[in-house]
Amino acid sequence: MTNLERAYAADTRIRIADEHYPPEGIKVTADEFTAEGVVYEKDGVRVTAFEVNHGDEIKPAYGYRVDYKGRSIVISGDTRFNENVIKYGTGVDILVHEVAAVHSELLKDQQVQRVMAHHTSPQEAGTVFTRAHPKLAVYTHFTLLARPPIPAVTIPEVIAQTRETYSGPLEAGEDLMTVEIDDAGQPTVHRHAKN
């Protein structure tokens, strides 16, 4: 975070001087943790970090479970298929999961194989959803590789591949999309109107 602050130092200085933004509005407070467990707890909000597997050279990698007023959400983080996502995601209101997909012809490419080895396929994510039984599964962080003339897998194709192993409620996340959980615990998706 210190280096990120350095990278944006000129921009920050200009915004404070020219636009009169308060310095405390951009202050960064980072709390480090080194193991699984509760990493934040305040005003009824509990955040639990759990280890996931994003590859042998990318350690540690974490997913998160957020609990508040009887509601829960799990965010997988970047991961391969991982039992911890199922463990912490079982019965949650919303399970947000990353996904990576590629047309089979590209799997001959070693670079593509290396990228895919760090992520979860739609079929694997579908297995996670089936075993965890969230009220709503949501995809985020789409890794959809292409090498001309072979195009990237489309979102409808990702959904179709997920349906090979999961038949429950599923949404493909998009910018500015929100999910509201009502008093009965039912999630409702709101999408930003596109111009």
Summary of the structure (lengths in Angstrom):
residues: 195
radius of gyration: 19.1
end to end distance: 35.1
largest distance: 55.3
contacts: 547
relative contact order: 0.11
helix: 30%
strand: 29%
